[in-house]
Amino acid sequence: MSDPITILIVDDIQDTRENIKKLLAFEEQEFKVIDAVGTGREAVRVALEHRPDIIIMDINMPDMDGIQATSEITKAVPAGVIMMSVQTDQDYLRKAMQAGARQFLGKPVDPDELYGTIRSVYQSLESTRQQLVNAVNVGPTSTKPVSTDPDVRAGHVIVVYSPQGGVGKTTIATNLASGLMKRGIKVLLVDADLQFGDIAVFLKLQSQSTLLDLVDKIEDLDTEFFDSIVATHDSGLKVLLGPQRPEYAEEVEAQPSAVARIIEKIAMSYDFIVVDTSSRLDETLLALTDIATKVLLVATPTLASIKNARFVLDLFDRMNYLPDKTVFVLNRVEDERQRGRVTIPSEIIEKHLKRPVEAKIPVNEAVILSAINKGVPAIVAQRDRSKPPVRDLVELSDMLYRKLMSTQETAEQPEAQDSKAEGRRKSGIGLRLGKA
C-alpha cells in the first residue's frame, strides 16, 4: 500500500479543525493529518518544517490570512493548497489562485467533496513532485532507464497557453504541431479550448467525434478506441477536436483533470502532443501544465500582454515549476527598423520579466489569414520557408524538437543501443523517459 497523503489543517476555529480531522479519520489509510493549527504564521512554520502533501487552509484568520500564508508557503514548498471559506465569490477565487491555491471549498465542507478534492489536487501535483526529486537526485550526466519497445514513443506534452485572447496562440499551436512532424515522428494536436476552440476552423476539419466522447471512458481508455475518435488532417496530422458547442464544455470541465488524464493515458503512443488551451486560468489548465514537458507561454509586445505574462510566470514559480519548463514566445513582433511606439522592444520585455524571449514571430497577417482560409498551417501553405513568419515558426518547432529529442537520445542506456535501437533513433522515433 502506498504511503498516505499527509495533510495540514489550518483554521482559527478549533471546532472546524476537529470536524475536518474527524472526517479525514474515516479514510485513515489514505489520509494522514500531520497537524492542525489556528493561524497563518503557524501554518507557514509547520509547512516548512514537515512539508505536507496537502494544506487545507481557511481564508479569514486574524494574524495572517490564508491568502498571504498560501503565498509564502507555495514559494518554498510543493504542497497543494485547498482554500476554504464561507465566502465563495469570484474575487476570493481569483485571489486564492493568485496566491498559489489549487482548489477552493465552501464551508461547511461536504465529506465526499473534501475527499475527492484532496485526491484530485494530490494527483495533479505528481509530476511537480517528480521534477523536484529528479532535480535533487539526478545529476546532469546521469541516465534513466528507457523502454526499447519500438511502439513506445517519447510522449512529450507541449502546452501552448496565453492568459490573453487574440495573441495568435492557436496559430502557433497548429504550426508547431505541423513543424514537429518529421519522418518517423507521430504528432497529436489537441484542442483543449473547451468552449471556443478554433482548431477545427483553422484546419477545416469536421468530425462528429470529439474529446467529449472520451471523458466517460478515461479509466478503460484503449488505443484502438482513442484512434477512432481522432481526426486526420490532409497533411497527416492527427487532431483531437474539442466539444462542438460551448455548452458541451461543462461536461468536460466537471472533471477538471479529465483532459490531462486522457493525454497521460495515450501519451506514449505519440512523440509529441501539442495542446492548444483557452485563456482561462483554471484547474483544467493547471492539470495540463502539471503534466507538460514544456509550456509555451505566448504574449505580444504590448503592456497588457506582458503584465499578464508576468502574472503567469509568478504563478508557475509558486507552483515550483522548474524555470526551463516554460518557453516564452513573443508573437506579432514588428520589424526593428519599422517599430513604432505601439509595441515594446523585446530587450525591455526580457529585462522586465527576467526571462529570455526564446522565439520571436514577426507580424504578417496576410500569410496567416491566407493559410487559415486554405485550412492548412502556414508552414504547409507557404512553400518558401525562408521568409517570416514561416521561417520563424519552423525555427520554433525545430528548436523544441532538438531540445526534447536530443535529451531523449542521450539518456539511452548503453545496453539499449543495439542496431535495432540505433535504426529507430536514426528514423526519428524517440523513446519515453520518466518525467524530468
Secondary structure, 3 states (H helix, E strand, C coil): CCCCEEEEEECCCHHHHHHHHHHHHCCCCCEEEEEEECCHHHHHHHHHHHCCCEEEEECCCCCCCHHHHHHHHHHHCCCEEEEEECCCCHHHHHHHHHHCCCEEEECCCCHHHHHHHHHHHHHHCHHHHHHHHHHHHCCCCCCCCCCCCCCCCCCEEEEEECCCCCCCHHHHHHHHHHHHCCCCCCEEEEEECCCCCCHHHHCCCCCCCCHHHHHHHCCCCCHHHHHHHCEECCCCCEEECCCCCHHHHHHHHCCCCHHHHHHHHHHHHCCEEEEEECCCCCHHHHHHHHHCCEEEEEECCCHHHHHHHHHHHHHHHHCCCCHHHEEEEEEEECCCCCCCCCCCCHHHHHHHHCCCCCEEEECCHHHHHHHHHHCCCHHHHCCCCCCCCHHHHHHHHHHHHHHHHHHHHHCCCHHHCCHHHHHHHHCCCCCCCCCC
